[in-house]
């Protein structure tokens, strides 16, 4: 792609429409499909599912893919790429065989645009999955529909008004609905571009500048998704994956009723989305460092039930949350900056401690095929291991 100054949207559109996926790109797409459809299947009976049924197809699938916060994450851009791009690719592609390439094109644009928006964009409170997601959804739909680079650039520009979403929505139904709105905005923009709607592609570049981004931070041409994707082992915010995994690595097991103090030291950047300190609902618990630590101590490997309203309100969980003392160290420009350090003090004067830099599923510590299959089993979707891009859309329509 080269240095991006003028013509950022044109550059992204040309890259996307000319994409020739490598074998590694296709392997990532396959993993993303299974992971996304698996967590979507797991969410089919979520309390919010009836609300999502009011949405158009792609928006409904995107909201379901994201509501459990079990979907993948692109760390350099802090965006949940597949929750946007998989549903759009499956919903829009007239030829199912086109869905895979459309996914990779949209995912690549979302990674590059999110990286251009930068950590300052995310840490200031924007929901980057939505701000980068609407233009990326437009690219996904455009490639699925076979649009050329000029029409794709116009679709990107037409999606800019839909590029919104804020982190204050975290812990509420609005978080997953924002992701749905981003998917729908991209599809709508592409339909209008295909119908001949005019737009100035430089709108994207102007918008990126207005929200403090830098198009020159855009990444090189290959692979399709630079930096890869993180797969979550636990159904909660990515910022909780490392603290929970660190608790699991404590030197010795303990009885929770013997704990008197819990100290957590972590870079401030890793705390950005953890905005609920005294959660009262399961959704809020997914964005609470205090509850994530408590759930890991009480449940071992926190699962779906750990993030129910009843689980968050457990007296034992509330007691443990009150013991958590958080010390934020300076610096950091992504959720896995540095390492997390946890020390637990026991009533008998003993203590246990653990430090961790990379949780399971991080791109540098990728899931194995067996671990992904185990996640599908946990989602109740173990029989989806043979799902393909050709069959996934019809499967989701059967939900």
VENWO-V624003 format. One record per helix or strand of 3 or more residues. SS is the DSSP state (~ for helix, > for strand). FROM is the first residue (numbers start at 1). TO is the last residue. Records with the same first field share a line. If there is no record, write none. Layout:
SS=FROM-TO + FROM-TO
//
This chain:
~=8-17 + 23-45 + 49-52 + 57-67 + 81-92 + 96-123 + 128-145 + 149-162 + 167-169 + 173-194 + 202-210 + 215-217 + 239-248 + 256-258 + 268-271 + 282-285 + 289-299 + 304-307 + 309-312 + 315-323 + 363-365 + 369-378 + 382-384 + 389-397
>=259-267 + 324-329 + 340-346 + 351-356
//
